[in-house]
Each structure stands twice: as C-alpha cells, then as structure tokens.
Amino acid sequence: MLIAYRGFTPDIAEDAAAEAMTRLLLHWQKVSTPQAWVRTVALRHACLLKWNQQAVLSDRDIVDHRAVDDLAAVEMALVAGSAVAALPPRQREVMTLTLVDMTPSEIADVLRCTPEQARGNLAHARRAVSSAIHRKEAGDGPDA
C-alpha cells in the first residue's frame, strides 16, 4: 500500500511497516481491528519518515517497470496518481484505503468517522479522480 498507492520508497515502506507491527505488539490488547490499525500507523509513520528525510522520489522509484511498454497505461496511472494526490486529505485517505480493499466500515473505524461519512468522502474522491482522468483524455488537462 505504501509503495503502490502512496509512492513511498521501499526503504521507508519497510521501516514504517516494521514500526507499525512493533507498535501493534505493544498495544495488542487495545486494538480491535489489527489490519486497519497497522495500515494507519504505517501510513502515518511513513509520512513522518519522508518528512524527516525530505526524500525526493525519482522517476525510477515511482514507475512500474512492468508497464513501461504500455505508455498509455503508465500515463493513465500517473494522471490517476496525481489526481489522488491532489485530493483533500480526508478524501485522499479514504481513496487510498479503498485501493487496498478496505470497506467503508473498515475505513470508518480507522479514520474514526461514520461509514456514511467514509462513503461520502469516497464518492467525492471518485468523482474528482474521474473528472481529472476525463479532462486528460479530452486534452483539457493542465498538461495538454
């Protein structure tokens, strides 16, 4: 999740995942949804590591080399990734958690909101991403 959907380097993702698992062991009795809890803690820790290191991702870190031969797929992935990155923070969190197959109820538990709020944020996020993709396809986007 940290590498594929958030663009973190493998080193940061590995460190964040290890830290999240360690913290889970320390808080095991208090955690009701371990998988969601670990995802949230890992995401927050990865953000902290990236901010502290002020890591700059190069093209080789974010390009999926399996898709290099399919330029359209790479471009669409970059447009979608940019659209997700441009979302407001709550919508970005909901979209990211959805992309790792979490349900709105699970997302609501992680983000401490109602499932309806999670669904609403997801609907807004999906519309914004879809609109950005359609603008790019139509040639009306900022890179057109």
Buried (B, 14 or more C-beta within 10 A) or exposed (E): BBBBBBBBBEEBBBBBBEBBEEBBEEEEEEBEBEEBBBBBBBBEBBBEBBEEEEBEEEEEEBEEEEBEEEEEEBBBBBBBBBBBEEBEEBBBBBBBBBBBEBBBBBBBBBBEBEBEBBBBBBEBBBEBBEEBBEBBEEEEBEEE
